[in-house]
Amino acid sequence: MSPNIVEFFSKYIERETGIIFQDINMYQLKTRIEDIVKYEKLNTPEELMAKFQTSWVEPGIKQRFLDHATNNETLFFRDPTFFTALESYLMQEVVLNFPNDIKIWSAAASTGQEALSIAMTLDELSQKVPLPPITILATDISEKAIAKAKSGLYTDFEVMRGLSEERKNKYFNKVADGWQVKQSLQSKIKYGINNLIKSTVNDHFHVIFCRNVLIYQKVETKKIVVDALFRQLDPQGAILLGVGETMLGISDNVQTLMVGNVLFYRKKNQF
């Protein structure tokens, strides 16, 4: 495959999503381009590039390409300390202010495991203390990933990754194709498509999970994403980034609160 084709799609993905493919993982992009060529029943990568060079790209092929090109790796209760810290933060910083509801946004939700982990965490917390009504928004740029999340159907391998036997049996039903999320849990989550560098989400959240997103983007794009997230924060709200991610050099209007060993990022003027 011509290096010009790989470079063209690398720049296209960065422009559309902010995700940067480094030299070390360009082979992944090359493989994904080849997969799309086969799926679309085209003869060559050049034909695929020609479709994207027109003034109007057919939405279906554009979405399928972005679905396949973006990373949807996830698992249940990824980095478990985040969910323990979520409980503590809500009790210390949110519930004591008597909110009418609790709103949480999983802003890069992939196939739904993070949002479901949040829902399980809050359901378990509600068994210990009274909580107001809870709403969880789960969004992702990938239409394919959100479709799977909406289905609530996971394979034996997927539920094995991060779920205890107790939680699996409490919140899922065994079905022929794997494990189906119980409606009592799934109903707590609203799903949608959203591009974080062109975000259309308009609400106020007490906690925003945006983990393992900024690591794929350059500083200018990180600032766009972070600014958009801060605009959606409740006065008692905070943002959670992934392990190894930071807002250092991205935003000056931020202070951190350590809960356990997890950093919660809040607007500076809220302290």
C-alpha positions in Angstrom: 0.0 0.0 0.0 1.3 3.4 -0.9 2.6 5.5 2.0 0.6 8.4 0.5 -2.7 6.5 1.1 -1.8 5.7 4.7 -0.8 9.4 5.3 -4.1 10.6 3.7 -6.2 8.5 6.0 -4.1 9.3 9.0 -4.7 13.0 8.5 -8.4 12.3 7.8 -8.8 10.5 11.1 -7.0 13.3 13.0 -9.1 15.9 11.3 -12.4 14.1 12.1 -11.7 12.7 15.6 -8.5 14.2 16.9 -6.9 10.8 17.1 -3.3 10.6 16.0 -1.7 7.5 14.6 2.0 7.5 15.5 4.7 6.0 13.3 4.9 3.0 15.6 1.2 2.0 15.0 0.8 3.0 11.4 0.7 -0.7 10.6 -2.6 -0.9 12.5 -4.1 1.8 10.3 -2.8 0.0 7.2 -4.6 -3.2 8.3 -7.8 -1.3 9.0 -7.7 0.4 5.6 -7.3 -3.0 3.9 -10.2 -4.4 6.0 -12.5 -1.6 4.8 -11.5 -2.1 1.2 -12.6 -5.7 1.5 -15.8 -4.9 3.3 -16.8 -2.2 0.8 -16.0 -4.7 -2.0 -13.5 -2.3 -3.6 -10.5 -3.5 -5.6 -7.8 -1.2 -4.2 -7.0 1.2 -1.4 -6.8 3.9 -4.1 -10.5 3.4 -4.8 -11.3 3.9 -1.1 -9.2 7.1 -1.0 -11.0 8.4 -4.1 -14.3 8.1 -2.3 -13.0 10.2 0.6 -11.4 12.8 -1.8 -14.8 13.9 -3.1 -16.6 17.0 -1.8 -19.3 14.8 -0.2 -18.4 11.6 1.5 -21.3 9.1 1.7 -22.2 9.0 5.5 -22.4 5.2 5.7 -18.9 4.5 4.4 -17.5 7.4 6.5 -19.1 6.1 9.7 -17.9 2.5 9.0 -14.4 3.7 8.4 -14.3 5.8 11.6 -15.9 2.9 13.5 -13.1 0.5 12.4 -10.3 3.0 12.7 -10.9 4.1 16.3 -9.8 2.0 19.3 -12.7 0.4 21.3 -10.6 -1.6 23.7 -12.4 -1.8 27.1 -13.5 -4.0 29.9 -15.7 -4.0 33.0 -14.4 -2.1 36.0 -11.2 -1.1 34.2 -8.9 0.3 36.9 -11.2 -0.6 39.9 -9.9 2.1 42.1 -11.8 4.7 39.9 -15.1 3.2 40.9 -14.3 3.1 44.6 -13.2 6.7 44.3 -16.5 7.5 42.4 -18.5 6.3 45.4 -16.4 8.4 47.8 -16.6 11.5 45.7 -20.3 11.4 45.3 -20.8 10.9 49.0 -18.4 13.7 50.0 -18.9 16.3 47.3 -22.3 15.7 45.7 -24.9 13.9 47.9 -24.3 16.2 50.9 -25.5 19.1 48.7 -28.9 17.4 48.3 -29.1 17.4 44.4 -32.4 16.6 42.7 -30.5 13.9 40.7 -27.1 12.6 40.0 -25.8 12.8 36.4 -22.8 11.0 35.1 -21.3 11.0 31.6 -19.2 8.2 30.1 -17.8 10.3 27.3 -15.8 7.6 25.5 -18.1 4.7 26.3 -17.0 2.3 23.6 -19.1 -0.9 23.8 -20.7 0.1 27.2 -18.6 -1.7 29.8 -17.6 1.5 31.6 -21.2 2.9 31.8 -22.5 -0.4 33.1 -19.7 -0.5 35.7 -20.8 3.0 36.8 -24.4 1.8 36.9 -23.5 -1.3 39.0 -21.4 0.8 41.4 -24.2 3.3 42.0 -26.8 0.5 42.3 -24.6 -1.1 45.0 -24.1 2.3 46.7 -27.9 2.9 46.7 -28.3 -0.3 48.8 -26.2 1.4 51.5 -27.4 5.0 51.5 -30.4 6.8 49.9 -29.6 8.4 46.6 -31.6 10.7 44.3 -32.5 9.5 40.8 -29.5 8.6 38.7 -28.9 9.2 35.0 -25.9 7.9 33.1 -25.1 9.1 29.6 -22.9 6.9 27.5 -21.5 8.3 24.2 -18.9 7.3 21.7 -17.9 8.4 18.2 -18.3 4.8 17.0 -21.9 4.0 15.8 -20.9 0.3 15.9 -19.7 0.4 19.5 -22.8 2.2 20.7 -25.1 -0.3 18.9 -23.4 -3.1 20.8 -23.7 -1.1 24.1 -27.4 -0.6 23.4 -27.9 -4.3 22.8 -26.5 -5.1 26.2 -25.3 -8.5 25.0 -21.8 -9.6 25.9 -19.8 -12.8 25.2 -18.5 -15.2 27.9 -15.0 -13.7 27.3 -16.2 -10.1 27.7 -18.0 -10.7 31.0 -15.0 -12.6 32.3 -12.9 -9.5 31.9 -13.5 -7.5 35.1 -16.8 -8.9 36.4 -17.0 -10.9 39.6 -19.3 -14.0 39.5 -21.5 -12.2 42.0 -22.0 -9.2 39.8 -22.4 -11.2 36.7 -25.2 -13.3 38.2 -26.8 -10.3 39.8 -26.9 -8.0 36.8 -26.9 -10.3 33.8 -29.0 -13.1 32.4 -27.4 -16.1 30.7 -28.7 -16.4 27.1 -27.7 -18.5 24.1 -25.3 -15.9 22.7 -23.6 -15.0 26.0 -24.8 -12.7 28.8 -27.6 -10.1 28.5 -27.7 -7.1 30.8 -30.8 -7.0 32.9 -33.2 -4.2 31.9 -33.3 -2.9 35.5 -29.6 -1.9 35.0 -29.7 -1.0 31.3 -32.6 1.3 31.8 -30.4 3.6 33.9 -28.2 4.4 30.8 -28.9 6.6 27.8 -26.7 6.0 24.7 -25.8 8.3 21.9 -23.2 9.1 19.2 -20.9 12.0 20.0 -17.6 13.3 18.6 -15.7 15.0 21.5 -14.0 17.5 19.3 -17.4 18.5 17.8 -19.4 17.7 20.9 -23.2 18.2 20.8 -23.8 17.1 24.4 -25.6 19.8 26.3 -26.2 19.1 30.0 -24.6 19.4 33.4 -22.9 16.4 35.0 -21.6 15.6 38.5 -18.9 13.3 37.1 -17.5 12.9 33.6 -15.4 9.9 32.7 -13.2 10.7 29.8 -10.5 8.0 30.1 -7.8 7.0 27.6 -8.9 9.7 25.1 -6.4 12.5 25.4 -3.4 10.1 25.0 -4.3 9.8 21.3 -4.4 13.5 20.6 -2.2 16.5 20.2 -2.2 19.4 22.7 -4.4 21.7 20.6 -7.1 19.0 20.3 -6.8 18.0 23.9 -7.7 21.7 24.8 -10.8 21.5 22.6 -12.0 18.3 24.3 -11.2 19.5 27.8 -12.9 22.9 27.3 -16.0 21.1 26.0 -16.0 18.8 29.0 -15.7 21.7 31.5 -18.7 23.4 29.9 -20.8 20.4 30.9 -19.8 20.3 34.6 -22.2 20.9 37.4 -20.8 23.3 40.1 -20.0 20.2 42.2 -18.8 18.3 39.1 -15.4 16.7 38.3 -13.7 15.1 35.4 -11.9 11.8 35.5 -9.1 11.0 33.1 -7.3 7.7 32.5 -4.3 6.4 34.3 -1.2 8.3 33.0 -3.3 11.2 31.6 -3.1 14.7 32.9 -4.5 18.2 32.3 -1.0 19.7 32.9 -0.4 22.1 30.1 -4.0 21.8 28.8 -6.1 24.0 31.1 -5.2 26.6 33.7 -8.8 26.8 35.1 -8.5 23.6 37.0 -7.7 22.3 40.5 -7.4 18.7 41.5 -8.9 16.8 44.4 -7.4 13.4 45.3 -9.8 10.8 46.4 -8.0 7.6 47.3 -5.3 7.6 44.7 -7.5 9.0 41.9 -7.4 12.6 40.7 -10.7 14.5 40.2 -10.4 17.6 38.1 -12.6 20.5 39.0 -13.0 24.1 37.8 -10.7 26.3 39.8 -13.5 28.8 40.7 -15.4 26.0 42.4 -13.0 25.9 45.4 
